[in-house]
Amino acid sequence: MRLGNKWEENSTTRVRITAMTPRNRPPYRADHVGSLLRPKYLLDARERKARGEIDAAALRVVEDRAIAEAVKFQEDIGLRAITDGEYRRTYFHIDFLEQLEGVSVHGGIGTKFHTAKGEVDFAPPRLEVSGKLRHVKPIQVEDFAYLKSQVKHGTPKVCIPSPTMVHFRGGRGAISKDAYPDMEGFFDDLAACYRKELAALGAAGCTYVQLDDTNLAYLCDPQQREAARKRGEDPDALPHTYARLINAAIEDKPQGMTVGIHLCRGNFKSAWVAEGGYDPVAEALFNELAVDGIFLEYDDYRSGDFSPLRFVPKGKIIVLGLVSSKLGELEPKDAIKRRIDEAARHMPLEQMCLSPQCGFSSTVHGNDISVENQRAKLALVRDVAREVWGEA
């Protein structure tokens, strides 16, 4: 690596000696995507609630306890971005989006997830837009307020689904033509819902929001692109449409609020859906999206090489997801540093950060990884960030 820093080389990697300036605002050099493995007592309480044995208020007491423990877990590791682990959710997206007026939830869409051992069938709930979209109440504010009350050292981070999640999987066919005879009205109303939610979060003191988006990453996959064509969509045009949608959703973000976006290729019980390099979406992703930081999965071959990073403009922060949240095996520290070195051939090291490639539990089911492995992975991110960037 270069960029004016002194490096000591050995046979495996380059080790930086002179520290860079740590980042004092998010995304942080050592960051993470947000979701954490649920403790068993929380899963048990959710099952009791589903059986009618306890009510929502009793479940919330259990969630509060689990979130307080998750905050301490993150702070003890030394992370600066602190989430609630998404402990109040079943799915990373449904629990939020179903609270928008006009969104209805129906039976699942059968999806093939993949692992090294074979395919996994999963049918997450399907969203439809059955009426005019309206933001009728703050969705995350109460949850954020509790998270903020527990954080002693760090920045409370709120993760919400990207607005593209309301469109991609169903397309025009899942959106009422009575409510929206033209799609521009749909996109306008959807963006307005997000502007109101961000305004409410900002008023509550939130300064760090992450949008979780599978669809820009899915549009890197030839099979997913073909599926979009069959739904009547143009996979070449969609990245630009989505960039405009997201920009409209965040254009009035409160002063001092950082908004990042995480691109996910599917994350269910350590299985995944999509693969393919970022080239098909690079122009929209790096030069049209007005977010502050972009979390990219780069844990294995499924994400392609680092060459699309050459399109990253000055000032845009890229969070490299080089540590797998799907596999328990701990990556060698030198291997992570070598990959950072490879990425730095295409963009400035100063504009990079490090994280796991995804959350550890995008759904309530959790990945096939232990709590001990989860801690070790997050500690690895922390240690490498300290050694590469001098992150405090």
PEJO-V488953 format. One record per residue. RES is the residue in three letters. PHI is phi in whole degrees, 0 to 359 (none if undefined). NEAR is the number of other ideal C-beta (glycine too) atoms within 10 Angstrom. Layout:
res=<RES/RES>
phi=<PHI/PHI>
near=<NEAR/NEAR>
This chain:
res=<MET/ARG/LEU/GLY/ASN/LYS/TRP/GLU/GLU/ASN/SER/THR/THR/ARG/VAL/ARG/ILE/THR/ALA/MET/THR/PRO/ARG/ASN/ARG/PRO/PRO/TYR/ARG/ALA/ASP/HIS/VAL/GLY/SER/LEU/LEU/ARG/PRO/LYS/TYR/LEU/LEU/ASP/ALA/ARG/GLU/ARG/LYS/ALA/ARG/GLY/GLU/ILE/ASP/ALA/ALA/ALA/LEU/ARG/VAL/VAL/GLU/ASP/ARG/ALA/ILE/ALA/GLU/ALA/VAL/LYS/PHE/GLN/GLU/ASP/ILE/GLY/LEU/ARG/ALA/ILE/THR/ASP/GLY/GLU/TYR/ARG/ARG/THR/TYR/PHE/HIS/ILE/ASP/PHE/LEU/GLU/GLN/LEU/GLU/GLY/VAL/SER/VAL/HIS/GLY/GLY/ILE/GLY/THR/LYS/PHE/HIS/THR/ALA/LYS/GLY/GLU/VAL/ASP/PHE/ALA/PRO/PRO/ARG/LEU/GLU/VAL/SER/GLY/LYS/LEU/ARG/HIS/VAL/LYS/PRO/ILE/GLN/VAL/GLU/ASP/PHE/ALA/TYR/LEU/LYS/SER/GLN/VAL/LYS/HIS/GLY/THR/PRO/LYS/VAL/CYS/ILE/PRO/SER/PRO/THR/MET/VAL/HIS/PHE/ARG/GLY/GLY/ARG/GLY/ALA/ILE/SER/LYS/ASP/ALA/TYR/PRO/ASP/MET/GLU/GLY/PHE/PHE/ASP/ASP/LEU/ALA/ALA/CYS/TYR/ARG/LYS/GLU/LEU/ALA/ALA/LEU/GLY/ALA/ALA/GLY/CYS/THR/TYR/VAL/GLN/LEU/ASP/ASP/THR/ASN/LEU/ALA/TYR/LEU/CYS/ASP/PRO/GLN/GLN/ARG/GLU/ALA/ALA/ARG/LYS/ARG/GLY/GLU/ASP/PRO/ASP/ALA/LEU/PRO/HIS/THR/TYR/ALA/ARG/LEU/ILE/ASN/ALA/ALA/ILE/GLU/ASP/LYS/PRO/GLN/GLY/MET/THR/VAL/GLY/ILE/HIS/LEU/CYS/ARG/GLY/ASN/PHE/LYS/SER/ALA/TRP/VAL/ALA/GLU/GLY/GLY/TYR/ASP/PRO/VAL/ALA/GLU/ALA/LEU/PHE/ASN/GLU/LEU/ALA/VAL/ASP/GLY/ILE/PHE/LEU/GLU/TYR/ASP/ASP/TYR/ARG/SER/GLY/ASP/PHE/SER/PRO/LEU/ARG/PHE/VAL/PRO/LYS/GLY/LYS/ILE/ILE/VAL/LEU/GLY/LEU/VAL/SER/SER/LYS/LEU/GLY/GLU/LEU/GLU/PRO/LYS/ASP/ALA/ILE/LYS/ARG/ARG/ILE/ASP/GLU/ALA/ALA/ARG/HIS/MET/PRO/LEU/GLU/GLN/MET/CYS/LEU/SER/PRO/GLN/CYS/GLY/PHE/SER/SER/THR/VAL/HIS/GLY/ASN/ASP/ILE/SER/VAL/GLU/ASN/GLN/ARG/ALA/LYS/LEU/ALA/LEU/VAL/ARG/ASP/VAL/ALA/ARG/GLU/VAL/TRP/GLY/GLU/ALA>
phi=<none/238/61/79/259/272/237/251/259/236/285/246/201/250/244/283/255/271/287/277/285/299/278/258/216/287/297/269/304/250/235/207/279/136/280/232/303/280/292/301/296/286/298/297/295/297/294/296/297/297/275/83/277/226/262/297/295/293/297/296/299/293/299/302/299/296/293/301/290/294/298/298/303/291/293/297/290/105/286/258/266/240/248/270/72/60/290/268/247/268/235/295/243/300/301/276/291/291/271/277/297/102/263/237/247/231/303/289/260/298/227/268/262/238/222/295/267/138/272/235/274/211/233/293/304/254/264/227/257/259/202/298/280/216/268/265/197/298/263/255/297/297/295/297/301/292/303/301/293/264/279/256/224/137/247/298/242/255/252/229/292/296/298/296/294/280/248/301/290/251/64/305/293/259/238/304/283/290/286/224/296/234/286/298/297/298/296/298/291/296/298/298/300/291/300/293/294/294/296/294/294/298/296/274/103/284/238/216/233/240/267/260/228/272/283/295/287/298/286/269/261/304/292/291/295/292/298/296/300/294/275/90/257/258/294/281/274/302/303/286/299/291/298/295/298/296/299/294/291/248/296/252/304/300/301/89/270/267/239/246/223/249/265/244/255/101/207/215/50/69/257/221/247/251/213/126/296/280/307/297/243/301/298/292/296/267/245/247/292/264/284/275/211/232/269/245/287/215/277/204/300/299/262/74/265/272/301/298/294/296/271/292/281/300/94/279/265/247/260/279/273/263/253/289/263/262/246/284/300/275/292/297/302/297/295/295/296/297/290/299/299/296/296/291/284/245/204/294/302/299/265/251/223/225/203/297/288/204/285/269/200/295/238/299/291/81/279/277/208/274/299/295/295/301/299/297/295/293/293/297/302/301/293/295/298/296/282/273/247/73/298/284>
near=<19/11/11/8/17/8/14/9/9/8/5/12/19/19/15/20/10/9/14/16/9/15/20/8/14/24/26/29/24/29/31/33/29/27/26/27/23/25/17/8/11/22/16/12/22/19/11/15/16/11/8/7/10/17/10/8/7/13/17/18/11/20/22/16/15/21/24/15/16/23/25/14/17/24/16/11/17/18/25/25/24/25/27/30/27/27/25/19/22/14/19/27/22/19/17/20/21/14/16/22/13/22/20/14/15/12/8/12/14/10/15/12/16/16/15/8/9/7/10/16/10/18/10/18/16/16/25/16/21/15/14/14/23/14/20/11/13/18/22/22/17/13/19/21/15/17/23/18/13/17/17/9/12/18/19/22/29/24/25/22/21/26/24/25/20/25/24/23/20/16/16/13/10/19/20/15/10/8/15/21/9/9/14/8/13/22/21/14/18/25/21/16/23/25/16/17/23/23/16/18/24/18/11/17/13/24/18/27/27/27/23/26/26/25/22/25/26/27/26/26/21/12/13/22/19/10/16/22/12/8/14/9/19/11/20/13/11/24/22/14/16/25/22/16/22/25/14/18/24/22/12/14/20/17/6/11/18/20/20/24/23/28/27/25/22/23/26/21/16/21/22/22/22/23/21/20/17/25/13/20/27/18/14/20/27/20/12/15/23/15/22/20/23/22/30/23/28/24/22/13/8/20/23/14/14/21/15/22/23/11/16/21/9/8/8/18/23/22/27/23/26/26/24/21/29/21/19/16/10/13/18/12/15/15/13/22/21/15/19/24/17/16/22/20/13/15/20/14/19/15/16/21/25/28/31/25/28/29/26/26/25/26/21/17/16/20/25/14/20/11/14/9/19/22/16/17/25/23/16/20/27/21/16/23/27/16/16/26/24/15/24/14>
